[in-house]
Amino acid sequence: MDGMTAASVYEDMHLPVLSMGGIVILLLVLLPAAAVIGHALGRRQRQRTLAAGREVDKVTGETSLGAILGILGLLLAFSFGNALTLAQTRKSTVIDEAAALGTVFLRADYLAEPGRTELREAIYAYTQTRVVPDASQMSDAHGVRDFLETTLTAQAALWPATLAATAAPVPPPTATFVASAMNDALDAHLYRMQTFAVPVADITQGMVLAAALASLFLLGNRSGMHGRALSWRTFMFSGFLFVVMVTIVDVQRSSAGLVKTDQSPLLVTLFDMEQALR
């Protein structure tokens, strides 16, 4: 496969639908709005109930509210744990790939010229493409595709360069020594690609949002039914939910937001390669 054909294989990769900024704005508006709407509908229902000469149930909505809050806590715990696992996996895959690329670059020293220099330069060029650009270039499927096309084009040159550099009269043990390291470096690409996709399906993330909105709606509705105004406690709960949900999304993204994947191992490997090529 060439770079373009190989990149097209990843077209079905599940990427985030909304940007980090869009999610922040959406949650900032929807969460408190759910409490306000619930309170308004609760007050209206209270007026209708009193106008009909009936008393308002003092424990109305408590069972539903408790059940929704329990479901919300479960979903948040699952989502947060999943996000932390993905973040750790991203960190590990970056370290493993940097180590694999550094190893094959060093093992190329056992080869003779001119194949040695050509192979080392090909490894260096490929390593440069493995550093993920900033969030502005990876915010949509088009940016990810451009990144893949660039890195897969550089990757396509590695194995031919390895075969040329390890051809006879290179001893078979030396050729195997270098080729096995190159195989590990190529495999590292597959492990990193699994961390680009969204870790949780959109429908699951929608369930978390729905549970949060339902809990705030019922909380506001219960206050309205009892004739109480929305207190600061309701909005504090809304703000805390906002922080937790944004943190989960932030940790899930590798190059957007505040929590970004540390690419120092790759940068250090690049620096060592530059020094060796000089």
TORMIKOL-482946 format. One record per residue: x, y, z of N, C-alpha, C, O, CB in turn; residue in one letter. Coordinates in steps of 0.02 Angstrom, whole numbers, plus 50000, padded with zeros to 5 digits. Glycine has a CB too. Example, Ala and Ser with C-alpha at 12.3 -4.5 7.8 and 13.67 -1.06 7.14 Angstrom:
BEGIN
506604971650390506154977550390506604983550390507124983450423505654977650452A 506424988850354506844994750357506455000250394506705005750402507044997050286S 
//
This chain:
BEGIN
500424994050000500005000050000500435006350000500955006550033499535000050061M 500225011349963500555017749969500245021650026499775019350058500525021749903D 500505027850039500255031550096499515033150092499155032550141500635037950102G 499295035250031498595037150023498135031250033497625031750068498485040149954M 498305025450003497885019550010497865017150082497335015250107498145013949964T 498445017150115498465014950184498065019450230497725017150275499185014550208A 498095025950218497725030650260496975029650252496595030650300497915037850242A 496745027750192496035026850181495755021050221495145020750232495895025750108S 496185016450244495955010950285495665013350351495225010150380496535006050299V 495895019150375495685021750440495085026550435494935030150482496265025350472Y 494735026450377494165031050369493605029450418493215033950436493915030650298E 493545023150439493005021250485493195022350558492805020650603492825013950475D 493785025150570493995026350639493525031350672493365036550643494715028950641M 493295029850732492795033850767493125039750801493475038950851492415029550819H 493025045750774493325051850801492795056050837492205055050826493645055950744L 493005060650881492535064850917492105068950869492345071550818492895069450965P 491465069650886491005073450844491075080850856491075084850809490275071250857V 491155082950919491205089950937491905091650960492265087350987490695091750992L 492095097850949492745100150974492715101151049492185101051079492945106750939S 493305101951079493325102851151492965109151172492595109151222494055103051175M 493055114551134492705120851150491955120151143491575122951183492945126351105G 491725116451092491005115551083490695111651140490135113151162490875111851018G 491055106651165490795102751221490755106951284490275106451322491245096551234I 491265111151296491255115451355490655120151354490305120951403491915119451360V 490545123351296489975127951290489315124251298488865126751331489995131651222I 489265118351268488645114551271488475112651344487905113451365488705108251229L 488965110151380488845108251450488715114351494488295114151539489445104351477L 489065119751481488985125751521488275128551515488025131651562489495131051499L 487965127551458487285130151447486755125051468486275126751503487185131951372V 486845118751448486315113751458486215111851531485655110951553486475107651419L 486765111051569486695108551638486285113251682485795110951711487385107551668L 486455119651688486035124051730485345125151699484855126251735486375130651741P 485305125051632484655126051599484175120451618483575121751625484745126451523A 484425114351625483985108851644483675109951712483085108551723484375102151643A 484075112651760483805114051826483285119651824482775119351857484365115851874A 483435124751784482965130451779482305128351747481775130151771483285136151738V 482345124351694481735122051660481335117451707480725117951711481915118351594I 481685113051741481345108651788480995112551844480445110851864481825103751818G 481325117851868481025121951921480415125551895479905125951931481535126951948H 480445128251834479875131851806479275127151797478705128951812480065135051739A 479405121151771478855116451763478585114051830477985112751836479085110451721L 479015113451880478785111551946478335116751978477835115052008479385110151991G 478525123151970478095128451998477415128551963476905129551996478445135351989R 477415127451897476775127351861476345121551884475745122351894476895126951785R 476645115851894476265110051918476015111151988475465108952005476695103751916Q 476405114652029476185116152097475575120652096475095119552133476745119452138R 475585125752054475015130252049474385126652026473835127952051475175136052001Q 474475122051978473895118351954473625113752008473015113052016474085114251891R 474075110752046473855106152099473475109852153472945107652176474465102552129T 473755115752174473425119652226472765122552201472275123052239473875125352250L 472755124552137472135127252109471585121952106470995123652109472255130052039A 471775115652100471285110252098471075108152168470665103552175471565104252060A 471345111352219471155109852287471505103752316471275100952367470425108852291G 472045101652285472415095852310473055098252344473315103552328472575090852254R 473305094152390473935095752423474525092952383474475087752350473935092952494E 475085096452387475695094352353476035089052395476135089952455476175100252339V 476205083552364476545078052399477245080352421477635082652380476595071752354D 477395079852486478025082252512478625077952490479195080452489477995082352587K 478515071952472479065067552452479055066152377479345061352353479035060852491V 478715070452340478655069352269479335069652234479735074152247478185074452238T 479455064852192480065064752152480685062152186481205061552154480205071552128G 480655060452252481255058352287481515051652261482115050752253481105057752361E 481065047052247481275040452222481605041052154482135038152142480685035652219T 481275044752109481555045652041482225049252044482695047352009481065049551997S 482265054452085482885058252090483455053852117484015054152091482785064352135L 483315049952169483825045552196484065040352146484665038852143483575042152259G 483595037552107483785032552057484215035552002484715032651982483165029352027A 484015041451978484405044751924485095046651949485585045951913484035050951898I 485145049152011485795051052038486245044852045486855045352034485715054452107L 485955039152064486345033052068486605030852000487195028951993485925027452098G 486185031251949486395029551881486935034351857487425032251826485795029551832I 486835040851871487335045851851488015044451883488525044951849487085052751870L 488015042851947488645041351980488995035351949489605035351942488535040052054G 488615030151931488895024251900489195025951832489745023751816488365018751893L 488835029751792489065031451725489685035951728490145035151688488515034951686L 489695040651775490275044951782490885041051804491445042251779490125050651831L 490795036351850491355032351873491635028051815492245027551807491145027751931A 491185025051775491405021151718491775025451668492305023451643490795017751685F 491495031251652491805035551601492475038251624492955038551585491345041351585S 492525040151688493155042851714493695037451715494265038751697493055045851784F 493505031451737493985025951738494215024251668494805022851657493685019951771G 493755024251620493935022851551494405028151523494885026451488493305022351507N 494275034451539494705039851514495405039451543495895040451508494395046651531A 495465037751608496125037151639496505031251609497115031751599496055036351715L 496165025751596496495020051565496755021751496497315019951478496005014051560T 496355025351457496575027451390497175032151394497635031451354496005030751353L 497155036851441497715041551448498365037851464498895039551438497565046751501A 498325032851509498915029051526499155024851467499755024051456498765024451586Q 498675022251428498855018351369499215022751318499705020651288498235015051337T 498955028751308499295033451262500005034651283500465034551242498905040051258R 500105035951347500775037351372501235031351361501815032151341500755039051447K 500985025351373501385019351365501565018051292502135016151277501015013251394S 501085019251247501225017951176501735022851148502135020951106500575018251135T 501715029051172502215033951149502905031951172503385032151134502035041051175V 502965029851236503615027551262503855021351225504445020951208503555026051338I 503415016551213503605010451179503845011951107504335009051084503025005451178D 503485016451073503685017851004504345021651003504775020250960503145022050969E 504445026351048505085029951051505655025051064506185025651034505065035351106A 505545020251109506065015351123506205010951062506785009351047505865010951182A 505675008851027505765004550968506135008250912506575005350880505085002150942A 505965014550901506295018450848507025019750867507475019450824505935025050836L 507145021250930507835022250952508255015950945508845016350928507855024751023G 507955010250960508315003850955508515002250884509085000450871507884998250984T 508035002850837508195001150768508695006150738509095004350695507555000950725V 508665012350761509155017250737509855015450759510325015950721508965024350762F 509925013250822510585011250847510825004750815511425004050800510555010450923L 510375000150804510584993750773510814994650701511204990650675510004988750776R 510584999950669510805001250601511555002650599511855002150545510425007150571A 511865004350655512595005550657512994999250639513574999750619512805007950727D 512684993350646513034987150630513084985850555513424981250534512694981350664Y 512734989950515512734988950443513274993050410513544997750439512044990750414L 513434991250349513954994750311513645000250270513045000450257514344989850266A 514085004950249513865010250204513785007450133514105002450117514365016250204E 513365010450089512965016550103512285015050134511915019650150512865020350039P 512115008550142511455006750168511335009250238510765010850255511374999450166G 511865009650279511775011750348511505018950352511015020150386512435011250385R 511835023550317511615030550320510925031450291510515035250319512115035050284T 510785028150236510115028750205509575026250252509035029250258510095024950139E 509705020650285509215017850331509125022450392508555023550414509415010850354L 509655024950419509605029450477509235035850460508835038250500510315031150503R 509345038550400508985044550379508245043150369507825047250385509285047450315E 508085037150343507385035250335507035034550402506455036650411507325028750295A 507385031650451507105030950518506995037850550506485039050582507565026650563I 507475042250541507415048950569506825052750538506445055950573508065052950557Y 506755052250471506195055550437505525052850461505045056650470506255054750361A 505495046350472504875043350497504725045450568504145046850585504915035750493Y 505235045750610505135047750680504865054850685504465056350729505805047150720T 505085059150639504825066050639504075066150628503725070350656505175070150585Q 503825061550587503105061450573502695058350629502085058650628502965057750508T 503025055250678502665051950732502485056750789502095054850833503085046350760R 502745062750788502565067850837501895070850816501855073950763503115073450844V 501375069850855500705072050837500675079650839500895082650888500175068950885V 500395082950787500345090250787499875092650842499575088750878500085092650719P 499835099250848499405102150900498675101150883498495098550830499555109550910D 498245103150930497525101850924497215105050863496745102250835497165104150986A 497465110850841497165114250785497225110250720496815111050675497485121050776S 497725105850716497825101850656497525094950662497505091150614498555101250641Q 497285093150722497005086450733496305086750761496085082250796497455082450781M 495945092150746495285093150776494725089650738494175089150764495135100550779S 494865087150677494345083750639494645077950599495255076750602493995088750591D 494215074450563494435068650525494925070550470495375066650454493835065050495A 494845076450441495295078650388496005079550415496485077550383495045085250357H 496075082550474496735083450503497065076850520497665076050509496695087750565G 496675072150547496945065550564497155061950500497675058550500496425061350603V 496765062550448496945059350384497585062150356498005058450332496375060150333R 497675068850359498295071850336498895069250375499425067850347498255079550341D 498805068650441499345066050483499515058850463500105057050459499145066350557F 498995054750452499115047850433499455047250365499905043150357498455044050433L 499245051250318499545050950252500285052650255500695049550221499185055650203E 500455057650295501155059650302501575054250334502115052450309501215066150342T 501325051550389501725046650426501755039950390502265036550393501445045650495T 501215037950355501215031650319501645031950256501925026850235500505029550302L 501685037750226502135038550169502865037650190503245034350157502045045450136T 503045040650247503725039750274503835032550296504375029850289503845044550332A 503305029450323503365022550346503495017750288503845012850296502745020450384Q 503185019250230503245014850173503965014150148504135009350114502815017350116A 504385019050166505085018750144505525014750190506105013250173505355025750137A 505285012850249505715009650298505915002550279506505000750280505375009650365L 505414998450262505574991450249506004990550186506474986550187504934987350242W 505864994050130506324993550073507034995750091507514992650068506064997850016P 507105001050132507775003150152508104997950196508714996950193507735009850190A 507704994450237507984989150279508224983250237508764980650249507454986750330T 507824981350188508024975750144508654977450105509094973250096507454974050095L 508694983750081509284985750043509904985850087510444983950065509174992550011A 509824988250149510404988850193510634982150221511224981450239510244993550251A 510194977250224510364970750253510474965350200510534959450216509834968450301T 510504967450136510614962550083511334959850087511764962850120510484965650013A 511454954250053512134951350051512634956650028512484960549983512144945050004A 513234956750057513544951550099513444952350174513854949850213514264951350085P 512914955950196512804956650268512654949750297512234946150270512214961650283V 512984947750352512864941150382512134940450404511844945250430513324940050443P 511834934650393511124933550412510974935350485510454938350497510934926450400P 511404933650534511244935650603511184943250611510754945650648511774933050651P 511624947050578511584954350582510954956850548510624961450573512204957550549T 510794953950490510184956050455509564954750497509124958950501510124952350388A 509544948950530508974947350574508954952050633508414954150655509014940150597T 509534953750660509594958250718509274965050703508914967850744510324959050738F 509414967650643509154974250623508424973650602508014977850621509564977250566V 508264968550563507584967850537507074966750593506514969350588507544962050487A 507254963050645506784961950700506634968450737506064969550758507074956750749S 507134972650744507024979150776506584983650733506154987250758507694982750790A 506684983350667506254987250622505534984750625505064988750622506514986850550M 505444978250630504774975450635504424978050699503824979550697504794967850636N 504774978550754504494981250816504294988550807503784990750833504994980450874D 504714992450772504564999450760503945000350717503545004850728505165002950727A 503864995950667503274996250624502644994150663502114997150654503364991850562L 502704989150705502124986850744501904992150794501314992450812502294980450781D 502364996250818502185001450867501665006250839501275009150877502815005350888A 501655007050773501155011350741500445008850755499995012750768501275011850665H 500345002250752499684999450762499435000550833498845001950844499694991950747L 499884999950881499685000950951499505008350964499055009751004500254998750998Y 499855012950932499685020050942499035021850907498665026150931500245024450916R 498885018550852498275020350815497645018750855497135022050847498265016750748M 497685013650898497085011850937496895017350986496335017551011497195005250974Q 497355021851002497215027151050496945033451017496775038251052497845028851089T 496895033550950496635039450917495875039650918495575045050918496875039750846F 495565033850918494835033450914494525035450981494845035251033494605026450894A 493885037450977493505039051037493435032751080493225027651054492795041951019V 493605032951144493605026951185492905024351202492815018451217493965028251248P 492405028751199491725026751217491265029051160491345034451133491505029951285V 490785024851142490335026451088489925032751104489825034551162489875020551074A 489695036051051489305042251060488675040951102488475045151142489115045150993D 488365035151092487755033651129487895033051203487475034851244487435027251102I 488495030451221488665029851292488795036751322488585038151378489275025351301T 489155040951285489265047751309488605051551313488515055751357489755051351263Q 488145050051267487485053151270487105050951332486715054951360487085051451208G 487205044751353486865042451414487105046251476486715047951520486995034951424M 487765047751478488025051551534487715058551535487505060951587488805052051531V 487685061751476487385068351472486645068151490486395072451525487485071251401L 486295063051465485575062451480485455061451554484985064351582485265056651441A 485865057451587485785056251659485925062651698485585064051747486255050651682A 486425066551677486585072751711486015077851703485825081151751487235075751684A 485745078351641485195082951630484575080851667484215085051694485045083551555L 484435074351669483845071851704483895073151779483395075051810483745064451690A 484485072151807484565073151879484465080551897484145082151947485255070651902S 484745084951857484655092151870483935094351858483675098451895485135096251826L 483625091551807482925093151793482485091051852482075095051875482685089751729F 482575084951877482165082551933482315086351997481865087552037482285075051944L 482945088352006483115092252065482775099052064482505101252115483875093052070L 482795102352006482445108752000481695107952003481345112052033482635112151935G 481445102651973480725101451973480465100252044479925102652061480555095451929N 480845096652084480635095252153480625101752194480175102752235481115090152186R 481115106152183481105112552219480505116752198480185119852240481755116452205S 480345116752133479765120452109479115117752137478665121552154479745120452034G 479055111152140478445108052167478345109752240477775110152263478465100552157M 478885110652277478835112252348478795119752361478765121952418479415109352386H 478795123752307478725130952314479365134452336479345140052361478185132552363G 479935131152328480575134152348480935136852286480865134252231481015129052384R 481305142152297481705144952243482325140752232482555137152277481895152352258A 482605141152172483235137552158483785140552201483905146552199483415137952083L 484115136452239484635138852284485315138152251485385135352197484625134952351S 485815140952285486505140452260486755133252261487215131552225486965144952302W 486445129152303486655122152306486525118552240486925114452218486295118552363R 485955120152209485795117052144486305118852092486535114652054485095119052121T 486485125252090486975127552039487685125252057488105124552013486945135152032F 487815124252122488465121452140488515114252115489035112152090488565121752217M 487975110552122487955103652096488035103652020488395099551992487295100152116F 487705108351987487775109051915488495110651895488765107851847487305114451888S 488815115151933489505116951918489985111251930490465110351893489715122851961G 489845107251982490275101551996490215096251941490705093351920490105098552065F 489595095151919489495090551863489855093051801490155089051764488745089751849L 489825099551789490165102451731490915101051734491215099051685490035110051728F 491215102251792491935101151799492125093851788492605092351754492175103451869V 491735089351818491885082151811491815079851739492245076251714491415078051857V 491275081851706491155079651637491655082551589491875079151542490445081551615M 491845088851598492355091951555493035088551567493415087551520492405099551569V 493175086951630493805083451645493835076751610494355074851584493895082551720T 493285073051610493255066551576493405067351502493805063651473492575063151587I 493065072151470493175073351399493885075651386494195073651337492675078551372V 494145079851431494825082551423495335076851425495805076651384494985087651478D 495255072251472495725066651478495675062051418496165058951398495595062751543V 495075061451389494975057151331495335059751269495515055851225494235056351317Q 495425066451264495745069351205496495069451216496735071251270495475076451191R 496875067651164497605067251172497955073751156498505075051182497875061851128S 497655078051113498015084051092497595090351101497805095751078498205083451019S 497025089951134496595095751146496475096551221496505091651258495925095151107A 496335102551242496195103751312496825104651353497365106251327495795098051339G 496745103551419497295104751465497725098551476498335099051486497025107051532L 497425092651473497785086351485497995083551417497575080651381497355081251525V 498625084351399498875082051334499375076351344499725075951395499185087851295K 499415072051293499895066551296500605069251291500765073051246499755061451240T 501025067251338501715069451339502105065851283502155059751282502045068051408D 502375069751237502755067051181503505068051190503885067551142502525070251116Q 503715069351252504425070351266504855064351245505405065351220504525071751339S 504625058051256505045052451235505225052651160505795051251141504705045851250P 504735054351119504865054851047505335060651031505775060050989504215055651008L 505245066251066505665072051054506385070651075506855072851042505395078151091L 506465067151131507145065351153507465060651103508055061351087507115062051224V 507075055751078507345051151028507555054850964508065053250935506825045651011T 507145059650943507325063650885507965067550896508385067950851506755068550869L 508045070350955508655074050971509275069550968509785071550940508605077251041F 509215063550995509785058850993509955056950921510545056350903509625052551035D 509435055950880509555054350810509905060050773510365058950733508895052550774M 509695066150787510005071950755510745072450773511165073850731509635078450775E 510895071250836511585071550858512005066050824512585067250805511635070850933Q 511715060150816512075054650785512185055950710512705054350683511705048050796A 511685058850677511755060050605512245065650590512525065850535511075061850576L 512375070050637512855075350626513575072650625514055076450616512795080550681R 
//
